[in-house]
Amino acid sequence: MVSGRVKRADARRNEESLLDAAAAVFVAAGVEAPVRDIAARAGVGMGTIYRHFPTRADLIIAVYRHQVQACAEAGPRLLRESATAYAALGSWIGLFVDFLVTKHGLAAALRSDQAGFETLHAYFLDRLLPVCDQLLQAAAAAGDIRGDLDALTLMRGVGNLCIGAENDPGYDARKLVTVLVAGLRQ
C-alpha cells in the first residue's frame, strides 16, 4: 500500500479480522504465540500476516492500537445499550481487562524502543481516560457508585490487578477486578 492512500473497505475488514484474531491469540497464549496460530484463527496464510505486519513488533503495536480504539469506541455504545451505567462500566472494565492482558507483552516486545513505547502509552491515556471518566461520571450521577474515584486511579487499580495474570495461568485477574468494581457500589 502506498503511504497516504486510503485502504479499500475489504482490505480494512481483512486487517481488522487479522488484528482481532491476533488479539484473541495473544490473550490466550501471550504475544510470543506462533504466527501460524494467528493465521489459522484469522483463516489466512502466514504470508498475509507478514504482508500487513512485517515484524512481530509491528503486529503487537497494531493489535495494541486496535484494542485501544475498540475499548474507546465501546464505552459510549455500552452506555447506550446497557440497563444501567454501572452495568456499562462493568462491561467496559471487562474489555479493558482483556486489553491489559495483551498489553503486558508489549513492554517486552518494545524494550529497545522506549520512545515508541511512550508514544503508545500516551495514545492509550488520551483515548481511554476520557471514556473511563465518562462511564464513572454516568454511574455516579445515577447513584450506582461512589463519586470520589477518578478514572486514572480506577484504571491503575485494574491494571495492577492484571499484572499477575502474565506469569501465573492460575491467577484470575477478572475475578479480582470484579471484586474491585463491586466495591465501587454505593
C-alpha positions in Angstrom: 0.0 0.0 0.0 1.3 3.5 -0.9 1.5 5.7 2.1 -1.3 8.3 2.2 -3.7 6.2 0.2 -6.9 5.1 1.7 -7.4 1.3 2.1 -10.3 -0.4 0.4 -13.2 -1.4 2.7 -12.4 -5.1 2.2 -8.7 -4.5 3.0 -9.6 -2.7 6.2 -12.0 -5.5 7.2 -9.3 -8.1 6.5 -6.8 -6.2 8.6 -9.3 -5.8 11.4 -10.0 -9.5 11.2 -6.3 -10.2 11.5 -6.0 -7.9 14.5 -9.0 -9.4 16.2 -7.5 -12.9 15.7 -4.1 -11.8 16.9 -5.6 -10.1 20.0 -7.5 -13.3 20.9 -4.4 -15.5 20.4 -2.3 -13.0 22.5 -4.9 -13.0 25.3 -4.9 -16.8 25.3 -1.2 -17.5 24.7 0.8 -14.3 25.1 2.5 -12.1 22.5 5.0 -14.8 21.7 2.3 -17.1 20.3 3.3 -18.5 16.9 2.2 -16.5 13.9 0.7 -19.7 12.4 -1.8 -19.8 15.3 -2.9 -16.3 14.4 -3.1 -17.1 10.7 -5.2 -20.2 11.5 -7.6 -18.2 13.7 -7.9 -15.5 11.1 -8.3 -18.0 8.3 -5.4 -16.6 6.2 -2.0 -17.7 5.3 1.1 -16.6 7.2 2.2 -14.6 4.2 -0.9 -12.4 4.6 0.1 -11.6 8.1 3.7 -10.7 7.1 2.5 -8.6 4.2 0.5 -6.5 6.7 2.9 -6.7 9.6 6.5 -7.4 8.6 7.7 -7.9 12.2 6.2 -9.2 15.4 6.6 -5.8 17.0 4.6 -4.3 14.1 1.8 -6.8 14.8 1.9 -6.2 18.5 1.8 -2.4 18.1 -1.1 -2.7 15.6 -3.0 -5.0 18.0 -2.4 -2.6 20.8 -3.7 0.4 18.9 -6.7 -1.6 17.6 -7.6 -2.7 21.1 -7.3 0.8 22.4 -9.6 2.0 19.7 -12.1 -0.8 20.2 -12.1 -0.1 24.0 -12.6 3.6 23.4 -15.5 3.1 21.0 -17.2 0.5 23.3 -17.7 3.0 26.2 -20.4 5.2 24.6 -22.0 2.2 23.0 -22.2 0.3 26.3 -23.7 3.4 28.0 -26.5 3.5 25.3 -27.2 -0.2 25.3 -26.7 -1.3 29.0 -29.5 -1.4 31.5 -27.6 0.8 33.9 -24.5 3.0 33.8 -22.9 0.6 36.4 -23.5 -2.3 34.1 -21.9 -0.4 31.3 -18.9 0.4 33.5 -18.6 -3.3 34.5 -18.8 -4.4 30.8 -16.2 -1.8 29.8 -13.8 -2.8 32.6 -14.1 -6.4 31.3 -13.0 -5.3 27.8 -10.2 -3.3 29.5 -9.0 -6.4 31.3 -8.8 -8.3 28.1 -6.8 -5.4 26.6 -4.4 -5.3 29.6 -3.7 -9.0 29.5 -2.4 -8.5 25.9 -0.7 -5.2 26.7 1.7 -6.7 29.3 3.6 -8.4 26.5 4.0 -5.2 24.6 6.6 -3.8 27.1 8.9 -6.8 26.5 8.4 -6.6 22.7 9.3 -2.9 22.6 12.1 -2.9 25.2 14.6 -1.4 22.8 12.2 1.3 21.6 11.4 3.5 24.7 10.2 6.4 22.7 7.8 4.2 20.7 6.5 2.7 23.9 6.0 6.2 25.5 4.1 7.3 22.4 1.8 4.3 22.6 1.3 4.9 26.3 0.3 8.5 25.6 -2.2 7.2 22.9 -3.6 4.8 25.5 -4.2 7.5 28.1 -5.5 10.1 25.6 -8.1 7.6 24.2 -9.1 5.6 27.3 -9.1 8.1 30.2 -12.0 10.2 28.9 -14.0 7.0 28.2 -13.5 5.6 31.7 -14.2 9.1 33.2 -17.5 9.3 31.2 -18.5 5.9 32.5 -17.6 6.7 36.1 -19.5 10.0 36.0 -22.6 8.4 34.5 -22.6 5.7 37.1 -22.0 8.2 39.9 -24.7 10.5 38.6 -27.2 7.6 38.6 -26.3 6.9 42.2 -24.9 3.5 41.3 -21.4 4.1 42.6 -19.5 6.3 44.9 -18.4 9.6 43.3 -14.9 10.0 44.8 -12.9 7.9 42.3 -11.1 9.3 39.3 -10.6 7.4 36.0 -6.8 7.2 36.3 -7.0 5.7 39.8 -9.5 3.1 38.7 -7.5 2.2 35.5 -4.3 1.9 37.6 -6.1 -0.4 40.1 -7.4 -2.6 37.4 -4.0 -2.6 35.7 -2.3 -3.6 38.9 -4.7 -6.5 39.4 -4.0 -7.7 35.9 -0.2 -7.9 36.4 -0.3 -11.4 38.0 -2.1 -12.9 35.0 1.0 -12.6 32.9 3.1 -15.2 34.8 0.6 -17.4 36.5 -2.0 -19.3 34.5 -4.0 -19.9 37.7 -4.2 -16.2 38.5 -7.8 -14.9 37.8 -7.4 -11.2 37.2 -11.0 -11.0 36.0 -12.3 -12.3 39.4 -10.2 -9.8 41.3 -11.3 -6.9 39.1 -14.9 -8.0 39.6 -14.4 -7.6 43.4 -12.8 -4.1 42.8 -15.8 -2.9 40.6 -18.3 -4.3 43.1 -16.5 -2.2 45.8 -17.5 0.9 43.9 -21.2 0.4 44.7 -22.9 2.9 47.0 
